[in-house]
Amino acid sequence: MLKVTTPGTEPDAALLRAMFAARKAVFIDLLGWDLPVLAGQYEMDQFDDEHARYLILSDNGDHLASARLLPTTRQGILSGLFPMLCAGPVPCAPDTFEITRFCLDRSLNARERRDVRNSLVHALATFAIEAGISRYCAVAGLGWFRQIERFGWSCRALGAPIRTGGQELVGLEIGITADTPQLLEAAGIHCGHGDNRAKAKPGSLPAGHKEWH
């Protein structure tokens, strides 16, 4: 099930807590990012405010995957922290949103991770069409960017990769049109994920785990 929390809607508090806990498990406990922690359990930063939108894939209330969308008309991660990744102006428009905190739950095994990743990518495209979003931007590690640009949609780097914080980062832009979901499906990015999930061992995660910032 896809839950969408947008400004002005009543959030599912339990599911949001599960998402913030999953973000801590991935970005702080696993990847070691230096990020604020709330109550020792939740990863939340200054961009988790009333302007953020959240797409959350859940199964019986359990967090499977999620992404945060930030309006580019306000300062975000690309514009505020990594503007040097853009050879030209940083994307800024009412119909352009930044994908951040793309998070796959650590409880998933390799097959489940692939399925929910594909479902979330597909959901990002369909939500954009419904919400009038014509373009996404994001910050990604170089290896993850190489995967993103093979998903079948229109994706390009906004500038040359830059090494910072021990990794090569890329600013990227994704164009969304009415046929983007079909292009994703043609490349193997489908919207369904299995309900019967074989759990990996607690805390385990397949190699090659990469996320959007």
Buried (B, 14 or more C-beta within 10 A) or exposed (E): EBBBBBEEEEEBEEBBBBBBBBBBBBBBBBEEBEBEBEEEEBBBBEBBEEBBBBBBBBBEEEBBBBBBBBBBBBBBBBBEEBBEBBEEEBBBEEBBBBBBBBBBBBBBBEBBBBBBBBBBBBBBBBBBBEBEBBBBBBBBBBEBBEEBBEBBBEBEBBBEBBEEEEBBBBBBBBEBBEEBBEBBBEBEBBBEBEEEBEEBEEEEBEEEEBBBB
